[in-house]
């Protein structure tokens, strides 16, 4: 089922033919996945080990009745409500050096959506050498300063969304507007790359 009526036939075919891997299904991953599905992507690989909790509802694409469910399963439920014909590969596991290639090597493009610095680094370090685009984030906590959130090309196939400095901590909490902007930026870069548009 194609949910985006604004695509040409060629664009629809392209978006239906690719597989996007998303590491992490929290604030970035769940919202990036939602944007991609609304845009016309139909095949996603989602990996996350965590469950939905009440503290996630301020910024993640989940609902109160999903508290306690694995994020991969809850996200799949929500995405299938947008497009019931989606092909979703769900992996309810922690992404590690031992399993990352089994999970993601067959994807055409990768979106990094982790909270943990070590997981972010692992994702980029392991998948970038495959020669396919890796879209990551850095700097999305707090409020305001929207114009500082940009897309930066950090290498031949590496793109960074965010302001590169507003890390999550005691003084800067993750808030829905800026997390949502970064997630939308990641999805937008993915779509631009897949459709040959200027970034």
C-alpha positions in Angstrom: 0.0 0.0 0.0 1.5 3.3 -1.1 0.7 6.0 1.5 2.4 8.9 -0.2 0.4 10.2 -3.2 2.9 12.9 -4.1 5.6 10.5 -5.5 6.2 9.8 -9.2 6.0 6.2 -10.3 9.8 6.1 -10.4 10.1 7.5 -6.9 7.5 5.0 -5.6 9.4 2.1 -7.2 12.7 3.3 -5.7 11.3 3.7 -2.2 9.6 0.4 -2.3 12.7 -1.4 -3.4 15.2 -0.3 -0.7 15.8 -1.7 2.8 16.8 0.8 5.5 18.4 -0.3 8.8 17.7 1.6 12.0 19.8 1.0 15.1 17.7 2.1 18.1 13.9 2.5 18.4 13.7 5.4 20.9 13.3 9.1 20.3 15.3 9.2 17.1 14.6 5.7 15.7 10.9 5.6 16.3 10.3 9.0 14.8 12.7 8.6 11.9 10.9 5.3 11.1 7.5 7.0 11.2 8.7 9.7 8.8 10.2 7.2 6.4 7.0 5.1 6.3 4.8 8.2 5.7 7.2 9.2 2.9 6.8 5.8 1.1 9.6 3.5 2.5 8.2 0.0 2.9 11.1 -2.2 4.1 12.8 -1.5 7.5 15.1 -3.4 9.7 14.6 -2.3 13.4 16.9 -3.3 16.2 16.5 -2.3 19.9 16.6 -4.4 23.1 14.6 -2.0 25.4 10.9 -1.7 26.5 8.6 1.3 26.4 8.4 3.2 29.7 6.4 6.2 30.8 9.5 8.5 30.5 9.6 7.7 26.8 6.3 9.2 26.0 7.5 12.8 26.0 9.5 12.3 22.7 9.1 8.8 21.3 6.5 7.4 18.8 4.7 5.3 21.4 1.5 5.4 23.5 0.5 4.9 27.1 -1.1 1.5 26.4 2.2 0.2 25.0 4.2 0.7 28.3 6.0 -2.5 29.1 6.1 -3.7 25.5 9.4 -4.2 23.6 10.0 -1.0 21.6 10.5 -3.0 18.4 7.1 -4.6 18.7 5.3 -1.5 19.8 6.9 0.5 17.0 5.9 -2.2 14.5 2.3 -1.9 15.7 2.3 1.8 15.1 4.0 1.7 11.7 1.6 -1.0 10.5 -1.3 1.4 11.4 0.2 3.8 8.8 0.8 1.1 6.2 -0.3 -2.5 6.8 1.8 -3.8 3.9 5.2 -2.8 5.4 8.0 -5.4 5.5 9.5 -5.0 9.0 12.4 -7.1 10.3 12.3 -6.8 14.1 15.3 -7.7 16.2 14.7 -7.3 19.9 18.4 -7.5 20.8 21.2 -5.2 21.9 23.3 -4.3 18.9 26.9 -5.5 19.4 30.1 -6.0 17.4 29.1 -9.7 17.2 25.7 -9.3 15.7 25.7 -5.9 13.9 26.7 -7.3 10.5 24.1 -10.1 10.7 21.5 -7.6 11.5 22.3 -4.8 9.0 24.7 -5.9 6.2 21.9 -6.4 3.6 20.5 -2.9 4.1 21.0 -0.1 1.5 21.3 2.7 4.0 21.7 2.9 7.8 20.3 5.3 10.4 22.0 5.5 13.8 19.5 6.3 16.5 21.2 5.3 19.8 21.4 7.2 23.2 24.6 5.5 24.2 27.9 7.0 22.8 29.5 3.5 22.6 26.6 2.2 20.5 26.7 5.2 18.3 30.4 4.7 17.7 30.1 1.0 17.1 27.3 1.5 14.5 29.3 4.1 12.5 32.6 2.3 12.8 31.3 -1.1 11.7 28.9 0.0 9.0 30.6 2.9 7.3 33.3 0.6 5.7 30.5 -1.1 3.7 30.4 2.0 1.5 26.7 2.8 2.0 25.3 5.9 3.6 25.3 6.1 7.4 23.2 8.9 8.9 23.9 9.6 12.6 23.0 12.3 15.1 24.9 14.5 17.5 23.5 17.3 19.6 19.8 17.3 20.0 19.0 17.9 23.7 17.2 20.9 25.3 15.0 23.6 23.9 15.3 26.3 21.3 18.3 27.2 19.1 16.6 25.4 16.2 18.7 27.0 13.5 21.8 25.4 14.9 20.4 21.9 14.0 21.8 21.2 10.6 22.9 18.3 8.4 26.7 18.1 8.0 28.5 15.7 5.7 31.4 14.3 7.8 32.8 11.9 5.3 32.2 10.3 1.9 29.1 8.4 3.2 28.6 9.8 6.7 26.0 12.5 7.6 25.4 14.0 11.0 22.1 15.6 12.1 21.9 18.0 15.1 24.0 20.9 16.4 27.0 18.7 17.4 27.2 20.1 20.9 23.9 19.8 22.9 24.4 16.4 24.5 21.9 14.9 26.9 22.8 15.4 30.5 21.7 16.9 33.8 21.3 20.4 32.4 19.9 19.3 29.0 17.1 16.8 28.9 15.8 15.2 25.7 12.7 17.1 24.6 10.3 16.2 21.8 10.8 19.2 19.5 14.6 19.0 19.1 14.6 15.2 19.2 11.8 15.3 16.5 13.8 17.7 14.4 16.9 15.5 14.4 14.8 12.4 13.6 13.1 14.3 10.7 16.5 15.4 9.5 17.8 11.9 9.5 14.8 10.7 7.6 15.0 13.6 5.1 18.6 12.9 4.3 17.8 9.2 3.7 15.1 10.1 1.3 17.2 12.7 -0.5 20.0 10.2 -1.0 17.7 7.5 -2.2 15.9 9.8 -4.7 19.0 11.6 -5.9 18.1 15.0 -4.5 20.4 17.7 -3.2 21.1 17.6 0.5 
